Amino acid sequence: MPILMVKAKPNSRVSSLSQQEDGTWLAQLKSPPVDGKANAELIELVARRFGCAKSAVSIKTGAGSKLKRVTVPD
């Protein structure tokens, strides 16, 4: 399973996921970082981008920080 390095930016105006030049991903999330709402939106964005089920995507590390390691299926 590949691991993505994702920098989360909660409370953004738009919801988007884009790859940066250094290979990391930038996730702009509309949700606030409260009660796991931003993490849930991040999982949904990653699943949609990679065409897999939300249950197949997981936050490996960094659930409480802006920099996260997210696993996606092959």
mmCIF file of the N, C-alpha and C atoms, coordinates in Angstrom:
data_MODEL
# 
_entry.id   MODEL 
# 
loop_
_atom_site.group_PDB 
_atom_site.id 
_atom_site.type_symbol 
_atom_site.label_atom_id 
_atom_site.label_alt_id 
_atom_site.label_comp_id 
_atom_site.label_asym_id 
_atom_site.label_entity_id 
_atom_site.label_seq_id 
_atom_site.pdbx_PDB_ins_code 
_atom_site.Cartn_x 
_atom_site.Cartn_y 
_atom_site.Cartn_z 
_atom_site.occupancy 
_atom_site.B_iso_or_equiv 
_atom_site.pdbx_formal_charge 
_atom_site.auth_seq_id 
_atom_site.auth_comp_id 
_atom_site.auth_asym_id 
_atom_site.auth_atom_id 
_atom_site.pdbx_PDB_model_num 
ATOM 1   N N  . MET A 1 1  ? 0.839   -1.188 0.000  1.00 0.00 ? 1  MET A N  1 
ATOM 2   C CA . MET A 1 1  ? 0.000   0.000  0.000  1.00 0.00 ? 1  MET A CA 1 
ATOM 3   C C  . MET A 1 1  ? 0.883   1.250  0.000  1.00 0.00 ? 1  MET A C  1 
ATOM 4   N N  . PRO A 1 2  ? 0.680   2.118  -0.987 1.00 0.00 ? 2  PRO A N  1 
ATOM 5   C CA . PRO A 1 2  ? 1.448   3.368  -1.001 1.00 0.00 ? 2  PRO A CA 1 
ATOM 6   C C  . PRO A 1 2  ? 1.054   4.285  0.154  1.00 0.00 ? 2  PRO A C  1 
ATOM 7   N N  . ILE A 1 3  ? 2.024   5.045  0.628  1.00 0.00 ? 3  ILE A N  1 
ATOM 8   C CA . ILE A 1 3  ? 1.774   6.011  1.705  1.00 0.00 ? 3  ILE A CA 1 
ATOM 9   C C  . ILE A 1 3  ? 1.989   7.418  1.150  1.00 0.00 ? 3  ILE A C  1 
ATOM 10  N N  . LEU A 1 4  ? 0.984   8.270  1.311  1.00 0.00 ? 4  LEU A N  1 
ATOM 11  C CA . LEU A 1 4  ? 1.067   9.654  0.851  1.00 0.00 ? 4  LEU A CA 1 
ATOM 12  C C  . LEU A 1 4  ? 1.379   10.560 2.030  1.00 0.00 ? 4  LEU A C  1 
ATOM 13  N N  . MET A 1 5  ? 2.229   11.541 1.796  1.00 0.00 ? 5  MET A N  1 
ATOM 14  C CA . MET A 1 5  ? 2.459   12.595 2.791  1.00 0.00 ? 5  MET A CA 1 
ATOM 15  C C  . MET A 1 5  ? 1.500   13.720 2.426  1.00 0.00 ? 5  MET A C  1 
ATOM 16  N N  . VAL A 1 6  ? 0.576   14.018 3.331  1.00 0.00 ? 6  VAL A N  1 
ATOM 17  C CA . VAL A 1 6  ? -0.465  15.006 3.051  1.00 0.00 ? 6  VAL A CA 1 
ATOM 18  C C  . VAL A 1 6  ? -0.395  16.145 4.063  1.00 0.00 ? 6  VAL A C  1 
ATOM 19  N N  . LYS A 1 7  ? -0.391  17.373 3.557  1.00 0.00 ? 7  LYS A N  1 
ATOM 20  C CA . LYS A 1 7  ? -0.471  18.545 4.436  1.00 0.00 ? 7  LYS A CA 1 
ATOM 21  C C  . LYS A 1 7  ? -1.911  19.030 4.382  1.00 0.00 ? 7  LYS A C  1 
ATOM 22  N N  . ALA A 1 8  ? -2.573  19.010 5.508  1.00 0.00 ? 8  ALA A N  1 
ATOM 23  C CA . ALA A 1 8  ? -3.980  19.403 5.585  1.00 0.00 ? 8  ALA A CA 1 
ATOM 24  C C  . ALA A 1 8  ? -4.117  20.875 5.939  1.00 0.00 ? 8  ALA A C  1 
ATOM 25  N N  . LYS A 1 9  ? -5.009  21.557 5.234  1.00 0.00 ? 9  LYS A N  1 
ATOM 26  C CA . LYS A 1 9  ? -5.326  22.958 5.542  1.00 0.00 ? 9  LYS A CA 1 
ATOM 27  C C  . LYS A 1 9  ? -6.825  23.054 5.790  1.00 0.00 ? 9  LYS A C  1 
ATOM 28  N N  . PRO A 1 10 ? -7.255  22.901 7.045  1.00 0.00 ? 10 PRO A N  1 
ATOM 29  C CA . PRO A 1 10 ? -8.687  22.988 7.360  1.00 0.00 ? 10 PRO A CA 1 
ATOM 30  C C  . PRO A 1 10 ? -9.200  24.417 7.229  1.00 0.00 ? 10 PRO A C  1 
ATOM 31  N N  . ASN A 1 11 ? -10.514 24.553 7.227  1.00 0.00 ? 11 ASN A N  1 
ATOM 32  C CA . ASN A 1 11 ? -11.199 25.853 7.127  1.00 0.00 ? 11 ASN A CA 1 
ATOM 33  C C  . ASN A 1 11 ? -10.870 26.602 5.835  1.00 0.00 ? 11 ASN A C  1 
ATOM 34  N N  . SER A 1 12 ? -10.606 25.856 4.751  1.00 0.00 ? 12 SER A N  1 
ATOM 35  C CA . SER A 1 12 ? -10.336 26.487 3.461  1.00 0.00 ? 12 SER A CA 1 
ATOM 36  C C  . SER A 1 12 ? -11.643 26.849 2.780  1.00 0.00 ? 12 SER A C  1 
ATOM 37  N N  . ARG A 1 13 ? -11.540 27.708 1.783  1.00 0.00 ? 13 ARG A N  1 
ATOM 38  C CA . ARG A 1 13 ? -12.734 28.118 1.054  1.00 0.00 ? 13 ARG A CA 1 
ATOM 39  C C  . ARG A 1 13 ? -13.234 27.008 0.120  1.00 0.00 ? 13 ARG A C  1 
ATOM 40  N N  . VAL A 1 14 ? -12.266 26.274 -0.452 1.00 0.00 ? 14 VAL A N  1 
ATOM 41  C CA . VAL A 1 14 ? -12.613 25.192 -1.370 1.00 0.00 ? 14 VAL A CA 1 
ATOM 42  C C  . VAL A 1 14 ? -12.088 23.875 -0.819 1.00 0.00 ? 14 VAL A C  1 
ATOM 43  N N  . SER A 1 15 ? -12.652 22.788 -1.325 1.00 0.00 ? 15 SER A N  1 
ATOM 44  C CA . SER A 1 15 ? -12.221 21.457 -0.932 1.00 0.00 ? 15 SER A CA 1 
ATOM 45  C C  . SER A 1 15 ? -11.458 20.864 -2.115 1.00 0.00 ? 15 SER A C  1 
ATOM 46  N N  . SER A 1 16 ? -10.141 20.637 -1.966 1.00 0.00 ? 16 SER A N  1 
ATOM 47  C CA . SER A 1 16 ? -9.359  20.109 -3.088 1.00 0.00 ? 16 SER A CA 1 
ATOM 48  C C  . SER A 1 16 ? -8.152  19.330 -2.596 1.00 0.00 ? 16 SER A C  1 
ATOM 49  N N  . LEU A 1 17 ? -7.626  18.494 -3.498 1.00 0.00 ? 17 LEU A N  1 
ATOM 50  C CA . LEU A 1 17 ? -6.441  17.693 -3.215 1.00 0.00 ? 17 LEU A CA 1 
ATOM 51  C C  . LEU A 1 17 ? -5.513  17.824 -4.412 1.00 0.00 ? 17 LEU A C  1 
ATOM 52  N N  . SER A 1 18 ? -4.309  18.327 -4.192 1.00 0.00 ? 18 SER A N  1 
ATOM 53  C CA . SER A 1 18 ? -3.378  18.511 -5.305 1.00 0.00 ? 18 SER A CA 1 
ATOM 54  C C  . SER A 1 18 ? -1.971  18.082 -4.899 1.00 0.00 ? 18 SER A C  1 
ATOM 55  N N  . GLN A 1 19 ? -1.228  17.572 -5.898 1.00 0.00 ? 19 GLN A N  1 
ATOM 56  C CA . GLN A 1 19 ? 0.139   17.133 -5.634 1.00 0.00 ? 19 GLN A CA 1 
ATOM 57  C C  . GLN A 1 19 ? 1.091   18.314 -5.799 1.00 0.00 ? 19 GLN A C  1 
ATOM 58  N N  . GLN A 1 20 ? 2.030   18.434 -4.865 1.00 0.00 ? 20 GLN A N  1 
ATOM 59  C CA . GLN A 1 20 ? 3.003   19.512 -4.892 1.00 0.00 ? 20 GLN A CA 1 
ATOM 60  C C  . GLN A 1 20 ? 4.252   19.070 -5.653 1.00 0.00 ? 20 GLN A C  1 
ATOM 61  N N  . GLU A 1 21 ? 5.133   20.007 -5.963 1.00 0.00 ? 21 GLU A N  1 
ATOM 62  C CA . GLU A 1 21 ? 6.350   19.697 -6.716 1.00 0.00 ? 21 GLU A CA 1 
ATOM 63  C C  . GLU A 1 21 ? 7.278   18.749 -5.985 1.00 0.00 ? 21 GLU A C  1 
ATOM 64  N N  . ASP A 1 22 ? 7.283   18.792 -4.649 1.00 0.00 ? 22 ASP A N  1 
ATOM 65  C CA . ASP A 1 22 ? 8.174   17.920 -3.869 1.00 0.00 ? 22 ASP A CA 1 
ATOM 66  C C  . ASP A 1 22 ? 7.605   16.520 -3.642 1.00 0.00 ? 22 ASP A C  1 
ATOM 67  N N  . GLY A 1 23 ? 6.448   16.227 -4.244 1.00 0.00 ? 23 GLY A N  1 
ATOM 68  C CA . GLY A 1 23 ? 5.865   14.894 -4.130 1.00 0.00 ? 23 GLY A CA 1 
ATOM 69  C C  . GLY A 1 23 ? 4.838   14.747 -3.014 1.00 0.00 ? 23 GLY A C  1 
ATOM 70  N N  . THR A 1 24 ? 4.742   15.748 -2.139 1.00 0.00 ? 24 THR A N  1 
ATOM 71  C CA . THR A 1 24 ? 3.720   15.690 -1.090 1.00 0.00 ? 24 THR A CA 1 
ATOM 72  C C  . THR A 1 24 ? 2.390   16.158 -1.672 1.00 0.00 ? 24 THR A C  1 
ATOM 73  N N  . TRP A 1 25 ? 1.331   15.967 -0.914 1.00 0.00 ? 25 TRP A N  1 
ATOM 74  C CA . TRP A 1 25 ? -0.009  16.366 -1.356 1.00 0.00 ? 25 TRP A CA 1 
ATOM 75  C C  . TRP A 1 25 ? -0.526  17.477 -0.449 1.00 0.00 ? 25 TRP A C  1 
ATOM 76  N N  . LEU A 1 26 ? -1.273  18.405 -1.014 1.00 0.00 ? 26 LEU A N  1 
ATOM 77  C CA . LEU A 1 26 ? -1.895  19.473 -0.246 1.00 0.00 ? 26 LEU A CA 1 
ATOM 78  C C  . LEU A 1 26 ? -3.399  19.258 -0.283 1.00 0.00 ? 26 LEU A C  1 
ATOM 79  N N  . ALA A 1 27 ? -3.990  19.093 0.889  1.00 0.00 ? 27 ALA A N  1 
ATOM 80  C CA . ALA A 1 27 ? -5.436  18.905 0.994  1.00 0.00 ? 27 ALA A CA 1 
ATOM 81  C C  . ALA A 1 27 ? -6.050  20.152 1.599  1.00 0.00 ? 27 ALA A C  1 
ATOM 82  N N  . GLN A 1 28 ? -6.836  20.860 0.804  1.00 0.00 ? 28 GLN A N  1 
ATOM 83  C CA . GLN A 1 28 ? -7.564  22.013 1.319  1.00 0.00 ? 28 GLN A CA 1 
ATOM 84  C C  . GLN A 1 28 ? -8.951  21.514 1.705  1.00 0.00 ? 28 GLN A C  1 
ATOM 85  N N  . LEU A 1 29 ? -9.291  21.675 2.969  1.00 0.00 ? 29 LEU A N  1 
ATOM 86  C CA . LEU A 1 29 ? -10.517 21.104 3.513  1.00 0.00 ? 29 LEU A CA 1 
ATOM 87  C C  . LEU A 1 29 ? -11.439 22.201 4.019  1.00 0.00 ? 29 LEU A C  1 
ATOM 88  N N  . LYS A 1 30 ? -12.714 22.113 3.661  1.00 0.00 ? 30 LYS A N  1 
ATOM 89  C CA . LYS A 1 30 ? -13.699 23.086 4.134  1.00 0.00 ? 30 LYS A CA 1 
ATOM 90  C C  . LYS A 1 30 ? -14.000 22.890 5.613  1.00 0.00 ? 30 LYS A C  1 
ATOM 91  N N  . SER A 1 31 ? -13.919 21.661 6.076  1.00 0.00 ? 31 SER A N  1 
ATOM 92  C CA . SER A 1 31 ? -14.288 21.327 7.458  1.00 0.00 ? 31 SER A CA 1 
ATOM 93  C C  . SER A 1 31 ? -13.296 21.889 8.471  1.00 0.00 ? 31 SER A C  1 
ATOM 94  N N  . PRO A 1 32 ? -13.789 22.210 9.666  1.00 0.00 ? 32 PRO A N  1 
ATOM 95  C CA . PRO A 1 32 ? -12.890 22.638 10.742 1.00 0.00 ? 32 PRO A CA 1 
ATOM 96  C C  . PRO A 1 32 ? -12.230 21.413 11.384 1.00 0.00 ? 32 PRO A C  1 
ATOM 97  N N  . PRO A 1 33 ? -11.077 21.598 12.015 1.00 0.00 ? 33 PRO A N  1 
ATOM 98  C CA . PRO A 1 33 ? -10.409 20.459 12.658 1.00 0.00 ? 33 PRO A CA 1 
ATOM 99  C C  . PRO A 1 33 ? -11.028 20.128 14.016 1.00 0.00 ? 33 PRO A C  1 
ATOM 100 N N  . VAL A 1 34 ? -12.320 19.843 14.026 1.00 0.00 ? 34 VAL A N  1 
ATOM 101 C CA . VAL A 1 34 ? -13.064 19.575 15.262 1.00 0.00 ? 34 VAL A CA 1 
ATOM 102 C C  . VAL A 1 34 ? -13.780 18.234 15.128 1.00 0.00 ? 34 VAL A C  1 
ATOM 103 N N  . ASP A 1 35 ? -13.690 17.414 16.146 1.00 0.00 ? 35 ASP A N  1 
ATOM 104 C CA . ASP A 1 35 ? -14.374 16.104 16.195 1.00 0.00 ? 35 ASP A CA 1 
ATOM 105 C C  . ASP A 1 35 ? -14.068 15.218 14.987 1.00 0.00 ? 35 ASP A C  1 
ATOM 106 N N  . GLY A 1 36 ? -12.877 15.336 14.406 1.00 0.00 ? 36 GLY A N  1 
ATOM 107 C CA . GLY A 1 36 ? -12.489 14.481 13.287 1.00 0.00 ? 36 GLY A CA 1 
ATOM 108 C C  . GLY A 1 36 ? -13.155 14.816 11.960 1.00 0.00 ? 36 GLY A C  1 
ATOM 109 N N  . LYS A 1 37 ? -13.820 15.970 11.878 1.00 0.00 ? 37 LYS A N  1 
ATOM 110 C CA . LYS A 1 37 ? -14.522 16.335 10.640 1.00 0.00 ? 37 LYS A CA 1 
ATOM 111 C C  . LYS A 1 37 ? -13.552 16.541 9.485  1.00 0.00 ? 37 LYS A C  1 
ATOM 112 N N  . ALA A 1 38 ? -12.436 17.217 9.733  1.00 0.00 ? 38 ALA A N  1 
ATOM 113 C CA . ALA A 1 38 ? -11.449 17.457 8.675  1.00 0.00 ? 38 ALA A CA 1 
ATOM 114 C C  . ALA A 1 38 ? -10.819 16.141 8.220  1.00 0.00 ? 38 ALA A C  1 
ATOM 115 N N  . ASN A 1 39 ? -10.538 15.234 9.151  1.00 0.00 ? 39 ASN A N  1 
ATOM 116 C CA . ASN A 1 39 ? -9.969  13.939 8.786  1.00 0.00 ? 39 ASN A CA 1 
ATOM 117 C C  . ASN A 1 39 ? -10.944 13.131 7.941  1.00 0.00 ? 39 ASN A C  1 
ATOM 118 N N  . ALA A 1 40 ? -12.222 13.173 8.278  1.00 0.00 ? 40 ALA A N  1 
ATOM 119 C CA . ALA A 1 40 ? -13.238 12.453 7.495  1.00 0.00 ? 40 ALA A CA 1 
ATOM 120 C C  . ALA A 1 40 ? -13.321 13.019 6.080  1.00 0.00 ? 40 ALA A C  1 
ATOM 121 N N  . GLU A 1 41 ? -13.252 14.347 5.954  1.00 0.00 ? 41 GLU A N  1 
ATOM 122 C CA . GLU A 1 41 ? -13.291 14.971 4.633  1.00 0.00 ? 41 GLU A CA 1 
ATOM 123 C C  . GLU A 1 41 ? -12.031 14.616 3.840  1.00 0.00 ? 41 GLU A C  1 
ATOM 124 N N  . LEU A 1 42 ? -10.884 14.559 4.526  1.00 0.00 ? 42 LEU A N  1 
ATOM 125 C CA . LEU A 1 42 ? -9.627  14.184 3.870  1.00 0.00 ? 42 LEU A CA 1 
ATOM 126 C C  . LEU A 1 42 ? -9.714  12.773 3.310  1.00 0.00 ? 42 LEU A C  1 
ATOM 127 N N  . ILE A 1 43 ? -10.231 11.835 4.085  1.00 0.00 ? 43 ILE A N  1 
ATOM 128 C CA . ILE A 1 43 ? -10.371 10.446 3.630  1.00 0.00 ? 43 ILE A CA 1 
ATOM 129 C C  . ILE A 1 43 ? -11.289 10.383 2.413  1.00 0.00 ? 43 ILE A C  1 
ATOM 130 N N  . GLU A 1 44 ? -12.374 11.146 2.452  1.00 0.00 ? 44 GLU A N  1 
ATOM 131 C CA . GLU A 1 44 ? -13.310 11.181 1.327  1.00 0.00 ? 44 GLU A CA 1 
ATOM 132 C C  . GLU A 1 44 ? -12.639 11.737 0.067  1.00 0.00 ? 44 GLU A C  1 
ATOM 133 N N  . LEU A 1 45 ? -11.868 12.814 0.213  1.00 0.00 ? 45 LEU A N  1 
ATOM 134 C CA . LEU A 1 45 ? -11.157 13.416 -0.927 1.00 0.00 ? 45 LEU A CA 1 
ATOM 135 C C  . LEU A 1 45 ? -10.152 12.447 -1.538 1.00 0.00 ? 45 LEU A C  1 
ATOM 136 N N  . VAL A 1 46 ? -9.356  11.792 -0.695 1.00 0.00 ? 46 VAL A N  1 
ATOM 137 C CA . VAL A 1 46 ? -8.341  10.850 -1.174 1.00 0.00 ? 46 VAL A CA 1 
ATOM 138 C C  . VAL A 1 46 ? -9.004  9.671  -1.880 1.00 0.00 ? 46 VAL A C  1 
ATOM 139 N N  . ALA A 1 47 ? -10.079 9.147  -1.300 1.00 0.00 ? 47 ALA A N  1 
ATOM 140 C CA . ALA A 1 47 ? -10.787 8.018  -1.909 1.00 0.00 ? 47 ALA A CA 1 
ATOM 141 C C  . ALA A 1 47 ? -11.341 8.393  -3.288 1.00 0.00 ? 47 ALA A C  1 
ATOM 142 N N  . ARG A 1 48 ? -11.901 9.591  -3.397 1.00 0.00 ? 48 ARG A N  1 
ATOM 143 C CA . ARG A 1 48 ? -12.448 10.047 -4.672 1.00 0.00 ? 48 ARG A CA 1 
ATOM 144 C C  . ARG A 1 48 ? -11.330 10.226 -5.709 1.00 0.00 ? 48 ARG A C  1 
ATOM 145 N N  . ARG A 1 49 ? -10.206 10.784 -5.277 1.00 0.00 ? 49 ARG A N  1 
ATOM 146 C CA . ARG A 1 49 ? -9.079  11.065 -6.186 1.00 0.00 ? 49 ARG A CA 1 
ATOM 147 C C  . ARG A 1 49 ? -8.459  9.788  -6.727 1.00 0.00 ? 49 ARG A C  1 
ATOM 148 N N  . PHE A 1 50 ? -8.358  8.749  -5.880 1.00 0.00 ? 50 PHE A N  1 
ATOM 149 C CA . PHE A 1 50 ? -7.718  7.504  -6.283 1.00 0.00 ? 50 PHE A CA 1 
ATOM 150 C C  . PHE A 1 50 ? -8.717  6.421  -6.672 1.00 0.00 ? 50 PHE A C  1 
ATOM 151 N N  . GLY A 1 51 ? -9.999  6.747  -6.692 1.00 0.00 ? 51 GLY A N  1 
ATOM 152 C CA . GLY A 1 51 ? -11.026 5.811  -7.148 1.00 0.00 ? 51 GLY A CA 1 
ATOM 153 C C  . GLY A 1 51 ? -11.140 4.554  -6.319 1.00 0.00 ? 51 GLY A C  1 
ATOM 154 N N  . CYS A 1 52 ? -11.131 4.710  -4.994 1.00 0.00 ? 52 CYS A N  1 
ATOM 155 C CA . CYS A 1 52 ? -11.271 3.549  -4.121 1.00 0.00 ? 52 CYS A CA 1 
ATOM 156 C C  . CYS A 1 52 ? -12.310 3.849  -3.042 1.00 0.00 ? 52 CYS A C  1 
ATOM 157 N N  . ALA A 1 53 ? -12.629 2.830  -2.266 1.00 0.00 ? 53 ALA A N  1 
ATOM 158 C CA . ALA A 1 53 ? -13.617 2.998  -1.197 1.00 0.00 ? 53 ALA A CA 1 
ATOM 159 C C  . ALA A 1 53 ? -13.012 3.792  -0.044 1.00 0.00 ? 53 ALA A C  1 
ATOM 160 N N  . LYS A 1 54 ? -13.866 4.553  0.650  1.00 0.00 ? 54 LYS A N  1 
ATOM 161 C CA . LYS A 1 54 ? -13.401 5.322  1.812  1.00 0.00 ? 54 LYS A CA 1 
ATOM 162 C C  . LYS A 1 54 ? -12.830 4.401  2.887  1.00 0.00 ? 54 LYS A C  1 
ATOM 163 N N  . SER A 1 55 ? -13.395 3.198  2.997  1.00 0.00 ? 55 SER A N  1 
ATOM 164 C CA . SER A 1 55 ? -12.930 2.256  4.020  1.00 0.00 ? 55 SER A CA 1 
ATOM 165 C C  . SER A 1 55 ? -11.523 1.736  3.723  1.00 0.00 ? 55 SER A C  1 
ATOM 166 N N  . ALA A 1 56 ? -11.061 1.874  2.471  1.00 0.00 ? 56 ALA A N  1 
ATOM 167 C CA . ALA A 1 56 ? -9.724  1.403  2.090  1.00 0.00 ? 56 ALA A CA 1 
ATOM 168 C C  . ALA A 1 56 ? -8.644  2.435  2.392  1.00 0.00 ? 56 ALA A C  1 
ATOM 169 N N  . VAL A 1 57 ? -9.053  3.675  2.665  1.00 0.00 ? 57 VAL A N  1 
ATOM 170 C CA . VAL A 1 57 ? -8.108  4.762  2.958  1.00 0.00 ? 57 VAL A CA 1 
ATOM 171 C C  . VAL A 1 57 ? -8.007  4.935  4.464  1.00 0.00 ? 57 VAL A C  1 
ATOM 172 N N  . SER A 1 58 ? -6.787  5.079  4.970  1.00 0.00 ? 58 SER A N  1 
ATOM 173 C CA . SER A 1 58 ? -6.648  5.300  6.412  1.00 0.00 ? 58 SER A CA 1 
ATOM 174 C C  . SER A 1 58 ? -5.523  6.279  6.705  1.00 0.00 ? 58 SER A C  1 
ATOM 175 N N  . ILE A 1 59 ? -5.671  7.000  7.805  1.00 0.00 ? 59 ILE A N  1 
ATOM 176 C CA . ILE A 1 59 ? -4.638  7.920  8.260  1.00 0.00 ? 59 ILE A CA 1 
ATOM 177 C C  . ILE A 1 59 ? -3.725  7.133  9.183  1.00 0.00 ? 59 ILE A C  1 
ATOM 178 N N  . LYS A 1 60 ? -2.501  6.879  8.706  1.00 0.00 ? 60 LYS A N  1 
ATOM 179 C CA . LYS A 1 60 ? -1.547  6.057  9.445  1.00 0.00 ? 60 LYS A CA 1 
ATOM 180 C C  . LYS A 1 60 ? -0.993  6.826  10.644 1.00 0.00 ? 60 LYS A C  1 
ATOM 181 N N  . THR A 1 61 ? -0.503  8.043  10.395 1.00 0.00 ? 61 THR A N  1 
ATOM 182 C CA . THR A 1 61 ? 0.025   8.876  11.478 1.00 0.00 ? 61 THR A CA 1 
ATOM 183 C C  . THR A 1 61 ? -0.408  10.314 11.248 1.00 0.00 ? 61 THR A C  1 
ATOM 184 N N  . GLY A 1 62 ? -0.427  11.099 12.309 1.00 0.00 ? 62 GLY A N  1 
ATOM 185 C CA . GLY A 1 62 ? -0.705  12.519 12.194 1.00 0.00 ? 62 GLY A CA 1 
ATOM 186 C C  . GLY A 1 62 ? -2.163  12.896 12.224 1.00 0.00 ? 62 GLY A C  1 
ATOM 187 N N  . ALA A 1 63 ? -3.020  12.066 12.804 1.00 0.00 ? 63 ALA A N  1 
ATOM 188 C CA . ALA A 1 63 ? -4.449  12.378 12.854 1.00 0.00 ? 63 ALA A CA 1 
ATOM 189 C C  . ALA A 1 63 ? -4.713  13.700 13.562 1.00 0.00 ? 63 ALA A C  1 
ATOM 190 N N  . GLY A 1 64 ? -3.841  14.082 14.488 1.00 0.00 ? 64 GLY A N  1 
ATOM 191 C CA . GLY A 1 64 ? -4.038  15.325 15.232 1.00 0.00 ? 64 GLY A CA 1 
ATOM 192 C C  . GLY A 1 64 ? -3.149  16.470 14.771 1.00 0.00 ? 64 GLY A C  1 
ATOM 193 N N  . SER A 1 65 ? -2.418  16.275 13.659 1.00 0.00 ? 65 SER A N  1 
ATOM 194 C CA . SER A 1 65 ? -1.535  17.345 13.186 1.00 0.00 ? 65 SER A CA 1 
ATOM 195 C C  . SER A 1 65 ? -1.837  17.682 11.731 1.00 0.00 ? 65 SER A C  1 
ATOM 196 N N  . LYS A 1 66 ? -1.186  18.721 11.220 1.00 0.00 ? 66 LYS A N  1 
ATOM 197 C CA . LYS A 1 66 ? -1.426  19.138 9.837  1.00 0.00 ? 66 LYS A CA 1 
ATOM 198 C C  . LYS A 1 66 ? -0.747  18.211 8.843  1.00 0.00 ? 66 LYS A C  1 
ATOM 199 N N  . LEU A 1 67 ? 0.396   17.630 9.213  1.00 0.00 ? 67 LEU A N  1 
ATOM 200 C CA . LEU A 1 67 ? 1.118   16.725 8.326  1.00 0.00 ? 67 LEU A CA 1 
ATOM 201 C C  . LEU A 1 67 ? 0.731   15.284 8.651  1.00 0.00 ? 67 LEU A C  1 
ATOM 202 N N  . LYS A 1 68 ? 0.181   14.606 7.653  1.00 0.00 ? 68 LYS A N  1 
ATOM 203 C CA . LYS A 1 68 ? -0.360  13.265 7.880  1.00 0.00 ? 68 LYS A CA 1 
ATOM 204 C C  . LYS A 1 68 ? 0.242   12.268 6.909  1.00 0.00 ? 68 LYS A C  1 
ATOM 205 N N  . ARG A 1 69 ? 0.304   11.011 7.317  1.00 0.00 ? 69 ARG A N  1 
ATOM 206 C CA . ARG A 1 69 ? 0.657   9.919  6.416  1.00 0.00 ? 69 ARG A CA 1 
ATOM 207 C C  . ARG A 1 69 ? -0.619  9.138  6.158  1.00 0.00 ? 69 ARG A C  1 
ATOM 208 N N  . VAL A 1 70 ? -1.009  9.064  4.885  1.00 0.00 ? 70 VAL A N  1 
ATOM 209 C CA . VAL A 1 70 ? -2.263  8.426  4.514  1.00 0.00 ? 70 VAL A CA 1 
ATOM 210 C C  . VAL A 1 70 ? -1.976  7.242  3.606  1.00 0.00 ? 70 VAL A C  1 
ATOM 211 N N  . THR A 1 71 ? -2.565  6.082  3.917  1.00 0.00 ? 71 THR A N  1 
ATOM 212 C CA . THR A 1 71 ? -2.359  4.907  3.064  1.00 0.00 ? 71 THR A CA 1 
ATOM 213 C C  . THR A 1 71 ? -3.540  4.773  2.101  1.00 0.00 ? 71 THR A C  1 
ATOM 214 N N  . VAL A 1 72 ? -3.202  4.385  0.866  1.00 0.00 ? 72 VAL A N  1 
ATOM 215 C CA . VAL A 1 72 ? -4.207  4.123  -0.171 1.00 0.00 ? 72 VAL A CA 1 
ATOM 216 C C  . VAL A 1 72 ? -3.927  2.763  -0.768 1.00 0.00 ? 72 VAL A C  1 
ATOM 217 N N  . PRO A 1 73 ? -4.960  2.064  -1.246 1.00 0.00 ? 73 PRO A N  1 
ATOM 218 C CA . PRO A 1 73 ? -4.723  0.749  -1.869 1.00 0.00 ? 73 PRO A CA 1 
ATOM 219 C C  . PRO A 1 73 ? -4.038  0.895  -3.227 1.00 0.00 ? 73 PRO A C  1 
ATOM 220 N N  . ASP A 1 74 ? -3.362  -0.147 -3.671 1.00 0.00 ? 74 ASP A N  1 
ATOM 221 C CA . ASP A 1 74 ? -2.681  -0.141 -4.979 1.00 0.00 ? 74 ASP A CA 1 
ATOM 222 C C  . ASP A 1 74 ? -3.650  -0.057 -6.131 1.00 0.00 ? 74 ASP A C  1 
# 
